[in-house]
Amino acid sequence: MFKIGKVKLPHRKHTAGMEGLRIPTPESVTLPMSQYIGAPALPIVKVGDKVNVGTKIAEADGKVSACIHAPVSGIVKKIGDFLMANGKVCQAITIESDGEMTLDPTIAPPTVTNSEELIQAIRESGLVGLGGAGFPTANKLENAIAKNVDTIIVNGAECEPYITIDNRTMIDGTNHVVRGVKIIEEYIPGPQKIYIAIENNKPEAFAKMKEAFANDPKVEVVSLPSEYPQGLEKTLIYTLTGRIIPEGKLPSDVGCIMFNVTSVAFFTYYLETGIPFVWKTITVDGSAVKEPKNVTAPIGTSLRDVLTFAG
């Protein structure tokens, strides 16, 4: 009999009650061209170029890839090799901030009236899955439509110790999550069922989602045991549907697609503002951290800057 093992961990959700705080604009940011699953992006700027927040600085290269945008305004100071945490080397673009955070004047909400326009808009936003895997979200949307999936899972489990970002998204950005789910319902024609999956150590988030979707017959908000790795894609699909993803296959091969809840909230933000994926909120916590907090920082901010902000 198939069985998935889970373990009980001390969750240490110390920042569950803390909204994200924006870090002061860093003096510089460094953006690796390989930030996600797929081919590295290709730089389309050169040293000395002036960029603004949201200026596209690297183009997606290939079927599975994502474009990258400037998260600060300033000058491109360097394009060169960068040693990543996994030991591999890729190109990276370093931008010296001017401290102004000027928005690119070309930014405007995209026009979306059908599935193809939604996929193209999300591709242009540079969004990749915010649950950790970093799979380009436009590709997930394509798979959902091409394979006519019947089940969408919005993953708010957040089973890892310490982190509380998805929890805060569901509490502080309830309307963004709701609108994001409506976008999925409107432009992905197949699904008959949408699950909002939340571990039972997030009662406030669960209550918010339960109330928000009370009148949507397609949506079921599900409370899950707080176990690790509850939020893992294959684990959560099996927990909710009983379906097993065969080795080498994708969730879409068994009729499912999963989106992180903060990714879904971003759909709304991007379609309303046109501002691409340039900021991310992370939890900074642990025994070496003086002031645990949720920190919203430009992508490419150094760990030193983030840790300094948290003491």
Summary of the structure (lengths in Angstrom):
residues: 311
radius of gyration: 19.3
end to end distance: 49.1
largest distance: 61.1
contacts: 1006
relative contact order: 0.19
helix: 28%
strand: 25%
